[in-house]
Amino acid sequence: MLKIGAIIVNVADRHRGAEFWAKALGYEHDEHNQDFLFDPSGKGTRVHVDETDRSHLDLWAEPGQAQAEVERLLALGATKPDWVYPEGADFVVLADTEGNLFCIIGD
């Protein structure tokens, strides 16, 4: 089972973007990284504002299930774009049937 772990929002100015989204959603800044926002009620999805990454979803897989989820999504029509991964990456980049990128996080 997948869940939306974070929504990544591309912004030109991360400080301005983080302030806007925090106020718009009633979220708070993570004390360790002001670019990560969270719902203080614990019900909402985390938001990460980023100046270099494009807007996309991070989908979190249950422990030990990331590869199975990747295979399931590929069978549903997702594709695996060419991607340069950093060493030790804990994610897989996929594209939906319309070409929108998203990440599977886990394992």
N, C-alpha and C positions, 0 to 999 in steps of 0.2 A: 504494500500500500504506500502510495506517495502522498505527501502533503506539501503545501506551499510553505517553504521554510523562510524565504525572503523574497522581496520584490526589489530589484535593483533598478534605480532610476538614474539615468544619465543626466547630468547637470553641467552647466558651464562654470558655475561657482559653487563648490560643495558647501561652503558655510552658509551662503544665502539659500541654497536649495534645502539644506538640512533644517534651517530655521522655518522656511515656508512649510515643508511637509510635517514638521513637528507640530506647528500651530494648526495647520489644516486638519490633521488627524487627531489632535489631542495626545500626541505621543511624546515620549521623553527621550533624551539623548542617552546613549549608553555611556556610563562613566569612563570606560576604558577607550572608547572610540566614538567621538562626537558625530561621525558619519553614519553610525548605526542608530536607528530609532526603534523604540519598542512601545507597545501598548501597555500602559501601566496596569490595566485590568488583567493582562495576560491572555486576552482573547484574540487580539489582532495579530496579523502577520508582520514580522520585522520588515523594516524598510532600510535599504542601504543606498545612500546617495554617493555617486561616483562620477568623477570628471573624465575618466578614461574608458570605462566599460560601457557598453551599450545597454539600454534598458532591456531587462529580461527577468524571467522567473528562475529562482533556485528551488528545485523540487527535492525534498529530503526523502530518502528511502529508509525503510526499517533496517536495523543492523543486519548485515549479511545479505541484503536483498537488492543492492544497487545494480549488479549485473543482470539479474533476472528482470528488473524493471526496465533496464535499457533494452533488453531483448523483447520484452512485451511491447514497448513503445515502437520499436522498429517494426514489429509485426503489424502494428496499427497504422503504419505509414510514415512514421518519423524517419528522418535520415540522419546520417552521421557526417557532418561537414568536415572538411580538412581543418585541423586545428593544431596549433602548437601548444602543447601542455607543458607547464613548469614541472620540474622534477618533484616527484612525490605528490602529484595532483590527486585530490580525493574527489574529483568530479569528472563527469563525461558531458561533453557538449553535444546536444542534438538539435535538430530543427524540426518544427512541426510541418504539417502538410502544406502550409503557406510560406514556409521559409523562415518563420520566426524562431530565433535561437532560444534555448533554455538549457539549464544544467541539471543533471541528476547528481546529487551529493550523497555520499555514503561510502561505507566500507573503508 
